[in-house]
Amino acid sequence: MDYSLLILYGSETGCAQDVAENLARQARRRHFKTRVIAMDDYDKSQLVEEKLVIFVCSTTGQGMEPANMKKFWRFLLRKNLPHDILSDLDCAVLGLGDSSYRKYNYPSKKLYKRLLQLGANMIVERGDCDDQHYLGLDGAFVPWAKHLWDVVLEKYPTSKPPIPDDVLLPPSFKMEFIDGDAKANQPPPPPPQTRLSSGEFDLIVQSNERITAADHFQDVRHVKLTCSDPDFKYEPGDIAVITPQNLAREVDVFFEQLGWSEYADRWIKFTPHGESHRLPAHWPPTMTFRDLFVHHLDVFGVPRRSFFEMLAYFTADENHTERLREFASPEGQEDMWAYCARPRRHIGEVLFDFKPFDIPFDYVLDLFPQMQPRSFSIASSLSVHPQTMELCVAVVKYKTKMLKVRRGVFTKWLSAWKAGDVVPRVRIAKGTMALPPSPDTPLIAIGPGTGIAPMRSFLEERIVAQGAAQNVLIFGCRYHDKDFYFRDQWQEYSKSGQLVLITAFSRDQADKKVYVQDKIRQHSRLLWDLIENQQAKIVLSGSLDKMPADVAYAFKQVFMKEGGLDAEQAEAYFMDMAKSGQYQEECWN
């Protein structure tokens, strides 16, 4: 019997990849020859030859599929595929999402339905993991995986007993030190930023300016990046996908804590154990040990459960081993949250707490997670700023309940950008919002905080490049004098008669906080006329939290007040706008 298993994942932030690799470890303990591959990295023509496939996919944006499954999904949607093309395939689908979003686990639901349409045999019902569950994703994942293996082993029986969980599996890769140090024995390999895939671009920092007042609690950056590549292009509403780097000085401190400083400048290479493992395509074939941790491994992020599971094999103290295994168990999620997620302990700090340990270098890639890309709405129009991309990014810096200062991995790196620095391998992705179909169609843009970024790209394109005259911007921030991003630009557009500027400064009033939803109700007559009589398009961007729901409710109140609709009719009116694309939002946690 064929004991081959393929696990295909679609992952935006690394969570689905982590779950896929967790499933792979469970499969290898059951003696399956297992491959784990991102959907878009898989040779789709081979799918009809597979016998058993598990699909794991997360949700990004407002119900969108992750970037690394888009090509695979388009392939499955081809109309010329026979309805029974996957009739010999046994498969299962697991979705990862957050039920606070309206389109909860939408990609996995669509994938499950499409696979059935193509004749695939679903051996278990679709799994729906929910971040809102009190056990997090594990609340659904653990029972779903247990049921999955019961069914799989019944259909693909083996006489071998499963490898116990307390037995360490072989490493995925062998790591070798190449003799000598980086300076003396061989020329350096091409730096990571020159190893570009199609659609990736190296950008040069032109400027990196703080645009909040010096005494404001938040540091927000307006970053200008340039690219001379003739293929570099983007549309208003598009997204820049950038993989961060760790700061070399912090990696050196990390090495000191682990006793690895002597290896920092030595060359290394990885050899996979078997065909089932592969390095990311953009990794160079050789690199220094320091470069591995600067460019490719996330050792300053908050670890997931799988990190504790793997670290338990390498601790020398039995009490530490027991504690780590508790953290890795579904029952220990609350304790792990209290220890790690709530105070935002990063991997380096966790390692310090669980000394002594002995981490074999062959297990480095099994223990430490890969650095994952971050997505940012582009804050400029290419028509207005040729060969240039601009971003508006809030630097993540805060204190936890333990009064420790935390800094985001990406924005810590961004804060250090200087003119002339290279930002490598930037990829352009389509956003979930787009311009109105015609410059004559009015636009209502709502962008509180750094949600202003895509609104700036839309308004620059419409006002400067297209000459569109009917534009409304509803912007919200705390203070007029401290965080009114791009104020001069909006006032200039307003003076030219091409922009109606509506602002909400929540903290400038002593008696009451004012938000964008309050301004929507205040300007109900103007907005209703644009929406009902001129089919204005509405775009909204900003923090998820309560804001999108509050804005939606405010518009429904406008529909009732100005349009004479009852509550049910206002709800239907709003839903029709969302379905037709007249109302679009792109919000994030």
N, C-alpha and C positions, 0 to 999 in steps of 0.2 A: 504494500500500500504506500502511496505517495504521502510523505509527511512534510511536504513543503507548505509554508504559510507566507503570504505576502501581506504586509501592513502598509497601507497608503494613508498619508496624512495631509491635511491642509491646515497650516498653522500660521498665524499672524504674529504672535508674541512669543511663541515657543511652548505654550501650554499644551496644545494638541500634540506636538512633537514629543513632549515629555510623557504624555499618556500613551502614545504609540510605542515608545521605547519601554514603558512599563509593561504593556501587553506583550511586547517581544520577549522580555525577560521571563514573564509567566509562560510563554509558549516554549521557550528553550528549556525551561524546567520540565516541560512535558514532552521534550525530545523532538520538537518540530524544528526543521531547518527553516529559519525565519529571516526574512528581509524586511527592512524598514526604509521606506523611500517617500519623499515628498511627491505628491501626485504629479506635479509638473515636471519632475525629474524622471518619471517612469516612462518607459517605452510603451505607449498606449496600444501599439499594434500587438503586444504580447498578452493583453488582457484576456483574449479569448482562449489562450493556452493555460491560464491559471485554473487551479481547482478550488483553492480556499483563500479568500481575501477579506481582511477586516479594514474598513474605512473609518478613519477618525478625522473629524473636521470641526473647527471652531467657527465662530461667527464674528465678523468684523463690521464696524460701522452700523448702519441700520439694516441688518439682515443680509449683509453681503458675504460672499465667500472669500476666504483668505487669498492673498496674492498668489501663493504657490499652488493653488488648485484651479485657477481661472482657465488655463489652457485645457486641462483635463476635463473640466466641466463643459467647455465649449465643444470638445470632442464628443462627449456623451450626448450632447443636444443635436448632433448632426441628424438631419431628417432621413438620410439615406442608410442609416443603420437598421438592419433587419430587427424585427420585434423579438426575435428569439436568439439573437446573437450571443447572449450570455446564459443560455439555458443550461450549460454545463458548469456554471460557476456557483459555488456555495459562498455566501458572503454574509457579512453583518455590518451595520452602520452605527457608529457612536457619535453623537453630537455634543459639543461643549458650548455653553452659552450662559446668558444671564436673563432670568425671567422678568427683570425690570424693564427690559427692552420689549418693544411691541412685536418685533419679528424674532422672537426667541427661537434659537436653533434653526432658523430658516434654511441655511444651506444644507444641513444634514437631512432635513425633512424633504427638500427638493431632490437631494441625491438618492435617498431611500426610494422615493416614488419613481424616479427615472430608472434606477436599476431594475425595479420590478417591471417597468414597461419594456425593458430590454430582455426580459426573461430570466433574470438572476433568481437564484433560490435563496431566500432569506432564512437562515437557520435559526435566528432569534429575532424578536421584535427590536425595533430601533431603540437605542439607549439615548436618554436625554439628561445630560449632566447640567446642573444648575449652580452657578456661583452663589445664589441666594440661599441654598440649602444650608442648614446649620452645621453640616459636616463638609460644606463646600462641594466641589465636584465629586469627591469620594462618596457622598451620600447616595448617588445613583451609580457611580462607576463600579464600586466594589461588588454590590449584588449583581449588577449586569454582567460583569466579568466572570463571576462564579457560575452564573447560569450558562454563559457562553461556553466555558470549558467543559461543563457537564454535557452539553449538547455535542460539542466538537469531539470529545473523547468517545462518546457513544457512536458517532458516525465514523470516526477515524481511530479505532481502538489500538492500543499498544500494550504489549506485555511488560514494558518497563515501568516501574513505579516513578512518580514525579520526583525530581531532585528537591530535597527539603529546602525551605526558605533560609535556613541558617547556614547553608553551604554556598560559598562564593562561586559564582559562575566564572568561566574564563573571561579574560578581558576582550574587549572588542578590537583593540589595536595593540600592536607592540611598538613601544617608543624606544628608539635607539639614539644614543648620543654619537654624533660624528666626531671623530678624533680631532682635537685641537680646538682653539677658540675662534671667534668670529673674525678677528682682525688678522690673525697670523697665517691661517692655513688655506683659506679659499676666498674668492671674491663673494660679496653678498649676493643673494638671489634677487630677482626683481622685487622691489618693495610691493606690499600688498595692493596699494592703490593703482598699480599699473596692470594688474591682472583683471581686466574688465570683461564682463559678459555683455551680450547684446542688450542695449537699453540702459546700460549703466554709464555714469559720467563722473569724472573727477572735476570737482568745482574748486575754485580759488576764492578765498575770503577777500572781499574788497573792504568791508567794514563790519564792525560788531559793536553796536552802540546801545547803551542803556537808554530806554525811553520812559522810564518812570523817575519821579523825583528822588533825589538822593536820600531824603528822609522817609520815603515810602517803604513799607515793609517788604514789598515784592520787587525783585529785579526782573524786568522784562526787557528782552533784547530784540532790536531790529537788526537783522543780519542780512548783508548783501553778499551774494555769491555770484561769480562769473564763470562762464564756460565758452570756449572758442570753438568747440566741436560743432561742425555744421549740422549734425544730426540732433543736436540738443534742442528740444522743443517741449512745450507744455501748453495746456489750455487753462483758462480760468476755471477754478474749482478743482484742479488736479492736486495731487498730494506728492510731497517729497518723502521718499523712504530712505532713511539714513541709518547705517549701523554704527553705533558709538565705539569709542575706544576708551580703555582705562588709561589713567595718567601713569607714565613710566615711573615716576617717583613713588607713587602709591603701590605699584607692583613690586618695587624694590623693598619697600617696608613689609609687604606681604611675604616676600621670600625670606626676609630676615626672621620673621615670626615662625616660619616653617623650617628654617634651617636649609633653605635652598639657594642662598645667595651665590654659592660657588658655581652653580649651574647656569646662572643668568645669561651669560654670553656664549654658551656652548650651542653648537648647531644640533638640531634634532630632526628626525624624520619619523613618520608613522607608517607602519605596515599593517594592513587589515588582517584580522584572523578570519580567513575564508571570504567567499564571495558575498556574503550577506552584509558586510560592513563596507562603508565607503566614506571617505572624507568629503566635506563640502567642496563643490567644484571650484570655488574662488580661493581656497587655501593654497599657498605655494607648496611645492613638494618638499622643501626644506626651509627651516626658519630657526631663529634663535629661541631658546627656552623663554626668554623675556618676551619676545614678540608673540609667542603663543598666548601669553596672558594679557598682553597689552591689546592685541587686535582681535582675539578670537574667543576667549573664555570670560564669562561673567562671574568674577569672584567677589564683586562688591554689590551684588544684588541680593535681595531677600530670597533664600533658597526655598525650593518646593519640597514636597514630601519625599520625593525620590532621592534627594541629596542625603537626608537623614537615614534613609534605608541603606544607601551605599556606604556612608561613613561608618555605620555600625560594624562593618566587617574589618575596619582598620584601627579601631580604638584598642588600647592596651588595658584599659580599666573595665572590668566586667560591669560595674555600676553604670559607667558611661554607655556601654553597649546596650544594656537593658533600657536605659533612658532613651537612647536614640531609636530603638525599635518600638518603644511606646509612641514616640513622635510620629513614626512611620506608619502606625496602625490607624485604622479608621476611628477606633475608640479614643485615640490620643490626639485627635485633631484640635480639640479645645485647648489642651495643654500646649500643643505646638503653636497655636495661635497666640496664646498668652506669652510664651517664651520668645517667639520669633517674629510673627507677623505684626502684632500690636506695637512692640518697640522698634520694629523695622531693623532687626539685627541682620547684618549681611554675612555672607559666607565666611569671610575672614574672622569675624568676631565669634561665630559659632565654632570654628576650628580652635580658636584660642580657649574657649570654654571646655573643650573636650580633649585637651592634651592629657597624656601623651598618645600619639598615634603613629602609625607607620603606613604611609600611602605609597604603594608601589607605582613607579612612573607609568607602567603599562595601563594602570587604571585611571590615569589623569582625565581622559576623555569620557570615561564612564561616570566619574564622580562630579566633575565640574561642568555646569551647563554652558552651552555655546552662547556667545553674545547674539542677541536678537535685535533686528532693526526696529526703529521707531518711525512713526508716520506723522507728518506735519503738513497742514494745509499751506499751500503756497500763497504768499501775501503780495503778489505782484502780477501784472500783465506783461507777457513777453512782448506784445506789440508796443507797449509803452517803454519797456526796459529791455532792449535787445541784448541777447547773450547774458542775461542776468536773471537770477532767481532771488527773491527776497522772502524772509521768514520773520514771523513775530512769535517769539517763544518765551514763556515764563520759566525762569530758572527755579528748579525745585530745591528748596532749602527750608527746613522746618525743624522744630524740636519735638521729640516724642515725649510721652508721659514720664520717661526716665530722664528728661531734660538733656538728652543727647542730640546734637545737631546732626541732621541727615541731609545728604545732598544727592540728587538724582544722578544716576550713572551718566546719562546723556548730557544733561545740562551742565554738569560739572566739567565735562569735556568741552562743551560749547563755550562756557564762560572763559576758557583759556584761548579761544581762537583769536589769532592776530592777522592783520592784513598780510596776504601772501601765503598763508597756510593752505594746505591741500585738504579738502574734505573728500575722501575717496568713495567711489562706488555708490554714488547717489542714483537712485532709481525713481522714475516718475510713474505714478499709478493714477488711475482714474478715480476721482472722488464720486460721491453720491449725489452731488448737486451740479447743475449746469445753468448756463445763461438762458434767459427767455428766448423763444424761437425767433423773435424779431426785435431790433432796437426800438421799434414803436410800441412794443409791449412793456408796460410799466414794471419796474422791479421794486419790491419791498425787501430790503436786506436787514436782517436782525442779527447783530453780533456783539453780545456782551463779552467783556474781557478780551482774551486772546482769540475768541470766536470772531473777532474783527478780521482775522487774516484772510479767509477766503472772500469775505465781503469786499476787501480792498482789491483783490484780483478782479472780481466782477465789476466793481464800480470804475476802476481804471480802464478796463476794456470797454465798458459801455460809454463812459463820459468822454474819455480822451480819444480812444481808437474809433468808436462807432458814432460819437456825437449824440447819443441817446439823451433825451431831455427829461424823461419822467422816471426819476429815481428817488426812493425814500430810504434813508438809513436810520435805523433805530439802534443806537449804541448805548451800552450801559457800563459803568465802572463805579469805583468808590468816590473819587474826588475829581472835580474839574481841573484842579491845578496839579494833580499828582500822577494820574494814570489815564488821562484822556489821550489814547493812542492816535497818532496821525491827525491831531486836531487842526493844524494849519491847512492840511490837504482838504479836509472835509469843509472847512470854512471857505476855502477858495472855490470849491465846487458849488457851495451854497450861494456865494455871491454871484457866480456866473448864471444862476437860475437853473442849473441842471441837477440840483440835489436839494431835497427837503431833509434837513438834518433835525432829528429828534433825539434828545439825550436824556439819560436817567443817571443822576449821580447819587448813589444810594446813601452815602454818608454825609452829604453836604447839608442835609436838613437835620436840625436838632430833634424835631418832634417825631419824624416818620421816615422810614427808609422807602426810597422810590426805586422801582425796578422797571425793566423794559416792558413787562406785562401791564404795569400801571399806565405807561405811556400809550400802549396800544388801545386801552380803554378810553384814555383821554382824547385820542385822535380818531375816534371811531368813525366819524362821518367821512373824513378824508380816505381812510383805509377801505371802508365799505364801497365807496364810489370807485376806487381803483380796482377792487377785487370783482365786484358784481358787474359794473358797467364797462370795464376796460380789461377784464381778465388778467389783472396783474399777477405776476409770479412772486411767491414768497420763498425766501431762502433763510434758514436759521442755522447758526452754528454757535457752539459753546459747550460748557460743562453739562453733563447729563443731569445728575442730581434731580432737583425738582423743576428746574427752569423750563425744559421743553414742554412738560405737562402744563405748567402755569401759563406759558405763552399760548398753547393750543386752547386752553380754557378761556383765555382773554379774547381770542378771535371768535370763539363760539358765542361769547357774550356780545361781541360786536355784531355778529350775524343776527342775534335775537333783537338787540336794541334798534339797529338801523334797518334790518331787513324784515322785521316783523315775524321772524321764525320762532317756533316753539323749540324747546330743548331737544326733542327728537329730530326735528328738521335741521337744526343747527349742527347736530352731530353728523347727520347724513351729508350735509353740505361740506363739512370739514373733511369727512372721509373721501368724498368724491374728489376734492382738491388733492388730497394725498395720493389717491390712486392714479389720477391723471398726470401727476408730476407738477401741478400748479403750486403745490406746497411741498417743499423738500427741506429736510434737516440733516445735519451731520454733527452729532454730539458725542461726547466721550466721557468716560468715567475719570 
